[in-house]
Amino acid sequence: MNSQLVILDFGSQYTQLIARTVREAGVYCEILPGTASAEKILAGDPKALILSGGPASVSAETSLRADQKVLRSGLPIFGICYGMQLLVDEFGGKVGGWGRSAAGENVENSGTEAEVLREFGPADVTISNASGPFSTFRAEESFTAWMSHGDKVVELPDGFDVTASTSSCPIAGFASDSNKIYGVQFHPEVHHTPRGKDLLENFLFEDAGLAKDWDASGFIEETVSRIAKE
């Protein structure tokens, strides 16, 4: 069975949760390493991609990078946390280091983990542009989301618009409708983001136009049948 969607994993502890949410929504997906070749990723003819979060900084020399052919393939893409920053970096925006001092003040991240604390925990996200995955939300609506990041987007590429922000993260979401590329700084796949499922389903069915045509029982039937034939 070919996957309608491929999740590129950049080392996030939540990648399996993304896959579970997608499959529970009725879309079959596959997880591949974020560094997989374009040939391998596109071999199954996926209709959309999700880029997971990850513990690294996109600015680091050793950071995991996706194949440019994949990011510029024209497929709808949804980047989460590190995945969002990777898209911004790829298309000409800027990602900067950021953290909090022990006193709770915002400070620039020099790259030394001991100097700053990552933003980790709940945040109030306010929608500034109800487009892309936020299409079923209301402008100026706020909701709670789970943050876990050190870097943040400080400048969007041309053609990308801010869709959401927090008090400490002015660009907590973006949309490029012309490219069908979207991203959020927080984690919609965890239960700490109560409306995260809505975001993911909006991307799957509205932005990517995927079909709701998969369930576990059908997958088991098909797999058993295939094994029997083999």
C-alpha positions, 0 to 999 in steps of 0.5 A: 500500500502506497502512503498518501503522506510521508512524515520525515523524522528529524529526531522528534520524540513525538514523531510516532504521535504525528503518525498516529493522529494522521492514521486515526484521521483515516490517512495512511502514512509512512515515516522515513528519516528526514535525510532520506533521498528524494528518490526514496521519499517520492518513490511511493508517490505521496501526496503530501509531507509532514516534517517533524520536530527535532532536538537540533538547531538548523543553524548547526553544521551537523543539523539534519537536512532534507533533500532540496528536491523534496522541499521544492517538489511542489507537494503540500508540506506542513512543518512542525517545530524544527520542521517549520524552521527548516522550511524557513531556512530553505526558502530564504528566511531567518532562524535565530537562537533564543532562550530564557535566562534563569531569571526568566528574561528573554536572551539571545542563544549563543549556542551554549545550552548551559546559558539558556533554557529552552522554551518548554511548556504551554503557551497561549497562541493567538491566530492572526491569519486564519488560513492554511491549517488555521482555516477553521479557526477565527482570527484573533482566537486564542488557544493553548499549545505545547512549546518545546524549542530553543531557536525561533523564526525571526524573519519569514521568506518572501511569500510567507505570511504569519498565521499565529503568534505568542507573547514570546514568539511573534512567528508561531505559525506561517502559511504560503498558500501559493506554495502550499507550505505551512508551519507551526512552532508548537506541537499539534500532535500532543494532547497538551495542544487540545486543538492540534488535531483540528490543525492536522486534519485541516492540513490533510483534507483542506490544504493537501486534499487527501482522501479519508480512505484508510482504517486499521481493520482494512490494513490488516485484511490487505496485509494478511491477503498479501502475505498469503499470496506471497 
